[in-house]
């Protein structure tokens, strides 16, 4: 049975592709009210030695090559170089 993303839930996994300290320690995705988001987390430690996580969330955009064409540019005919 394949994994099915359910509304108002998500999952995160250890980032096995981490090359440097700026990259997230954990990555995943979450769906909120029917919209999917990428989820990233960094493990941090406060001044008292207590661990905590910092998160970032980014809306999933359609990938290149999809059926969504790029936005049209308004270029006057006299500026076209041919």
Order of alpha helices (4+ residues) and beta strands (2+ residues): beta-beta-beta-beta
